[in-house]
Amino acid sequence: MYDFALAAGLRRAEYKHLRGNDLVVDESGYPCVRVRRGKGGKYQERRIAPEDMSFIKSFFDGFENKVFSGKEMKNKIDLHHLRAVRAQRAYHDYLTRLETVPDYRAQLTEEVRRRCKRWNTKQVEGNYYIRDNNRRLALAHGLPVKYDRLAVMAVSVFHLSHWRCDTTVDNYLLDF
């Protein structure tokens, strides 16, 4: 379960409900783990990194049976930390592509827009700067205080289902 959690980045309660047919493709053609009832009872699709796809796929058999047994769910694994590690990997992947692939910014902006019910262009433009105590802590730990908003929103929308830059940065990218 540890390795799966490191690749999928779901919440503890979401693993309990995963079924063998919850590997799907999203509106932009990316493979995702389907979360039928995530936080707040909402349907969500969490993207899977290409390098993790074959491993993740091995857990899904296409049927309704549970992916993880009750026994597997009773563990002391810090799943929130693994979720943060997954978010950090995704952020760096998006940031690298935004800095190196021409036109990727327009493509990713469109993908985020497609997933958002309430679209606000300002959510993905420019940089997000952390403030106050988190800024001091980030500087003390040698972490950045400036984040690309589009990369943060992509992580927030496609990997965490939080839909907010502040929550994503404060609770996942700044994993002190």
Order of alpha helices (4+ residues) and beta strands (2+ residues): alpha-alpha-beta-beta-beta-alpha-alpha-alpha-alpha-beta-alpha-beta-alpha-alpha
